[in-house]
């Protein structure tokens, strides 16, 4: 086993590191990272409630059949975080990402449509520092270990969907999980007789998956959606050497979308993922849990609903977190608010969302603000 892998596994097994100067999330240090969300800005503003029906998100491949022409979208988000873990309290953490992009189109006059998208699958950005003692040649020394990781894996999806009549959409997709992270390991000794050790590696992530989905329009005011996804495993390599293989989850999601009156849309999506599949590959020091996620939201107004051209979007989300160094599982609550501004007769739209997230459990507590802007272009 390489020194990089050995030291990394040792540090990540620590439930409460003494310092975490910067990271995607304190909950992303354990396991294989912090799970991403394949959602556009509009869906995030609704707490993910409309994810099972939104063609601008990448959860349900059947929604691709909702494209009536060419459309492209891109989002950018900035997150501000603070956390408490054990005796450590850190604030002022900040990062900016381009988390989601999609391009889709119907195929001529046929009922078929296709889409390509890129969404975050997992984040592996963290900075972990711990101190302890080591016995070297019979002498007990104080050592300071630091592991810094920067990167993650993206979910690259290609989807094909078909509209069967006026009320039923069905689709499928293939997923390529790909990415990299730069891993730096450093150890300092309290004795000047020993030189500081440092090593850097470039890790590559690779995996495959497939998904199926459907959307049924029961009535003008009621839609049902469902999707299932199977991912195989995540391979971590350095150069051509396979360092680790981790089983990835299967996932199932279902949703309901209601339009009780003109101009108001209510939507809820529930998802389950079998992250415990990874437990055997992570070792006894890290626990992996299956997770439930529930998102619900309301949209008032909108360009296609007749009451106002500027919609108001509100959302609420509850999610369980998959990895922990303790027997307890972390959880997350998120409230969201957003809107959208259309231009050029609706061919260009800017969407914005502000989210407030609270994560708790597994020996830590984290608070975060997330602001994102998305642009949708329909040529």
N, C-alpha and C positions, 0 to 999 in steps of 0.2 A: 504493500500500500504506500503511495507517495506521501511525502510530508504534507503537501497541500491538502490532500483529502483527509489525512488523519487529523490534522489540526482543525480543519473546517468542521469535521464531524464532532470533534471534542467541544468546540466552542458553541456550535448550534445546539448541542445537547443541554447547554446551560439554560435553565428556565428564566433566570433573572440576571442578565449580564450587568456589569457595573456601569457601562456606558454604551449608548447607542447614538452617536452624534448625528447621524443622518440615515434615513432609510425610507423606503416606500411606505412601510407600516411596521410597527413593532410586532404585529402579528404575522408578518411575512418572513421572520427570521427562521421559524420552525418549518419542518417538512420540506416541500419542494418550492415553497413561496406563497405569495398572496394571490388568490384567484382573481382574474379579471372579469369584466362584465361586457358582453358583446352587444352593447346598447348605444343607440344614437342619443343625441341631446334631448330630443322630444320625449323619448321613452324614459330617460333618467329623470326628467322633470315630473313624470307621472309615477315615480317610484318603481319603474319597471312594470307597472300594472298592465300596460298595453303591449308588452314585449312579445306575446304570443300572436299579435295581430299586426305588428308594425313592420312594413316593408323596409323602413329605414334602420332596422336593427337586424342582428344576425342570429337570433335565437331559433326561430321557426322558419325552415326553408320554404314552406308553402306560401308565406307572405310575399315572396318574390313575384308570384303571379299577379300581385297588385300593381306592378309597374305597367303603365299604359304607353310608355315611350321611354326615351333615354333619361336617366336621372343619375346624378353624382352627388355625394355628400362627403364632408370632411369636418372633423371636430378637433378642438384644442381645449385642454383643461389644465388648470392650475390648482394645486392642493396645498393647504397650510395645515400643519399638524403639531400637536403637542401630546405628550404621554407621560404616564407614571408607571414604573416597573420596579418593584422592590423599593430600594432607597434612591433610585434614580428618577429625576424629573427633568424632562427636556422640552423646550418650546422653541418656536421660531423655525421649524422645519418646513421646507418649501420645495416643490418640484413642479415642472411643467411637462406635459406629454401631449402627443397627438394620438389619442387612444383609438380612434375609430375612423375608418374610411370605407366607402362603398360606391360601386358603380353598377347600375342595373339597367335592363332594357327588355321590353317586349320584343318578340321576334316577328316583325312585320305584322300581318293581319292574323297570324295564328294565335291560339290560346296559350302559347308557350312564352316563358320569360326566363332570363338568366341574370345572375348577379355574381360579382366578385367582391369580397370584403376582407378587411384586416381588422382584427380586434385583439385586445390583450388577453392572453390565456393565463399567464402567471408572471408576477413581478419578483425579481431576484436582486433588488437593490437594497443594500443595508450596510451598516458600518458597526461592527461589534467589537468591543474591547473588554477583556476580562483580566483579572490578576489573580495569582495564586502562588503556590510553591512547587518546586521540582527538585528532586534529589539527583544530583549529578556527581558521580565518583565519590559518593558518600557525603557530599556537602549539600545542605539544604539551601536553595536559592529562591529568591522572589523573582517571578517572571511575569511579564505583561504581554499578553497575546492579543493580536488584532487581526480580524478578518474583514475585508472590504469586498463587497460584490456590487457590480454595476451592470444591469442588463435584465433580461427576461426572455420569455417566449411569446410569440404571437400566434393567433389562430387565423390562418389564411383559408378562407372558405370559397368554394365554387358551388353555386346552387342552381338547380333547374326546377321550375315549377310549371304547372299547367292549370288552367281554369276549366273546370268541368261544369258546363252550364253557368247559371248566374249565381249559384249558391254554394259551390264547393270548390276549394282550392287544395291541391296536393303537391308536394314537392320533396326533393331529396338533395343532399349535399355531401361533398367530400371535404375533409378538413386536413390541412397540413399544419402541424404544430412545429414551429421552427423559430430559432433565435439563438442568442449567445449571451454570455456574461463574462466580464473580466473579473477574475478572482485574485486578490492580493492577500498574502499571509505574512505576518511579521511577528517576531518574538524578540523581546528585549530582556536581558538578564541583569540582576542587581549587582553582579560581580563584573569588574572590568576585565577579568581573565577570559570572559566569553564574549565573542562578537555577536552583534545583532544579526539574527537570521531573517531573510526576506526572500519570498518567492512569488512569482506571478504566473498565472495560467489563463488561457482563453478556453472557456468551456462552451461546447455546442449542444443545443437541445434539439431533439427531433422526435416526432410522433405522428400518428395517423388516427383519423376518426371518420365517422359517417353519421348522418342524421336523416330522419324522415319527419314529415310534419303534415298537418292538415288544418284547414279552417272551414267551418260550416256556418253559413248564414241561415239561421233558423227562421228569422223574420226580419223586417226592416230595422227593428230595435234590439235584436239579440244575435250575437255571434259567439261561437265556441271554437276554441283552438287547442291543439295538442301537438307535442313534438317529443321525439325520443332520440337520444344520441349515444353512441358507443365509441369510446376512445380506447386504443390498445395500451400503449405504454410510452413512457418518456425515457428516451436514451440520452445519457449525458456522456459526451466524449471529450477527450483532450487530444488534439491531433487526430490520430486514428485509433487511440486507445479508449475502449469502453470503460468508463469509471463506475457507472451506476445505471440500473434499469428500474423504473418505478411504474407499477400498474396505475393506470389512470381511471377515472370514474366513468360509470354509465350514468346517464341523467334522463329524467323525464319531467316534462312541464305541461301544464294545462292552464287555460285561461277562459274568462268570460268577459264579454264586452257588451255594455248596455247603453242604449240611447233612450232614456225614459221620456224626454221631451226634446224638442228641436233646440239645438244649441248646447246641450249638455251630454257629455260622454263619460261613462264610468267604466273602469276596466280593472281587473285583478288577474294576476298570473302567479301561480304556485309552482315551485321547482324543487326537485329532490335529486341529490347527487351522491353516489356511493364512493366518497373519498376514503372510506375505510379500506378499500382495495389496496391502498398504498401502505398499509400498516406493516405488512411483513417485510417490505423493502426498506423501511426507514429505521428499523432497529427498535430496541426496547425503550430507548430514552425519549422517543417522540411518539406521541399518540395521534392517530388519524381517525376522524369521526365522519360518519355520514352527515349530510347537511340538508336542512330545509330552508327555503327562502320564499317569502310572501311579499309581493309588491302590489299596492293598490293606488289608484289615482283618479282624479277628475279633471276634465278639460271643459272649460266654459267658453263658448264662442269658437271662432276659427274661420278661416277663409272659405271652408266648404260647408259651413253649418248655418250661415245666414244671420246670426245674431250680431256678430261683431267681427271685424277683420283682425283684431288683436286678441288672441286667446289668452286665458289665464289657466295655468296648469299647476296642480298641487299633487304631491305624492307622499306616500309613507311606505317604508320598507323595513322588514325584519329579516335578518339572515343569521344563520349559524356559521361559525368559522371552522375550517376543517382540521387544523393542526395545533397541537399543544404539547408542552413538555410536562404537563400536569394531567391529573385525572379529570379535571374540569374542562369544559368546552367553552370557548369564547363565543360571544354573540355581538351583533351589530344592529343598531337602530339608525335609520336615516330618514330625515324629513327633507322635502325638496319643493322648490317653487320655480316656475319659469314661464316664459312666453315666447312668442315668435313674431317676426315682422316680415311680411311678404312685400316683394317689389316686382316690378315688370309684370303686372298681372298675375302674380303667383308663380312666375317662372324662376324666381330667385327668392329664397327665404333664409333669414337669419334667426336661429333659435338660441336661447340662452337658458341656463339653469344654475341655481345656487342650491347646494346641498349642505346639510349639517349632519355629520355622522358621529355617533358615540359607540365606541367598542369597549367591551368590558369582559372580565373573566380570565381564567387561566393565568392569574398572577399579574395582570396588567390592566391599565385603563388608558384609552386613547380618544382624543377629540380631534375632529378634522372639519375644515371648511373646504368645499370643492366648487370651483366656478368653471363653467365650460361654455364655449361658444361653438355653434355648428352652422355650416352653410350648406344649403341644398340648391342645386342648379338643375333646372329642367330645360334643356335647349329648345 
